[in-house]
Amino acid sequence: MVTDPISDLLTRLKNGSQRRHDTISVPASKLKRAVLDILKKEGYVDGVESTTEDGHPVLTVQLRYVGEGQPMITGMQRISKPGRRVYVGSKEIAKVRNGIGVSILSTSKGIMTDADSRKNGLGGEVLCSVW
């Protein structure tokens, strides 16, 4: 049993990209799907597909590389953890690497990026940062 599914997702993405895998598989959930859809929209992964393995729902993620096999995702950080939740207001959302990276927030209107949260005037729980 995984106690922190977002950390598990980020670890699988990091390990898969370091080993230069084309795809990785993660157990499916709505939250993971929303985070992966944002990463796809921002250009960090190539695709996300729902499948089943051994009767269990699984998300298959196609990793993206640039240049000579360099992973598109160079760094990730889990901000809000089960033991310490981090909430910010819309005016307190920090930029990741001066706007190069993206923060993913859980707001009252759903999962969205830091730029979308600022634009909509919404604060929430900062799940993670990716650059």
Secondary structure, DSSP 8 states (H G I E B T S, - for coil): --S-HHHHHHHHHHHHHHTT-SEEEEE--HHHHHHHHHHHHTTSEEEEEEEEETTEEEEEEEE-EETTTEES---EEE-SBTTB--EE-TTS---SGGGTSEEEEEETTEEEEHHHHHHHT--EEEEEEE-
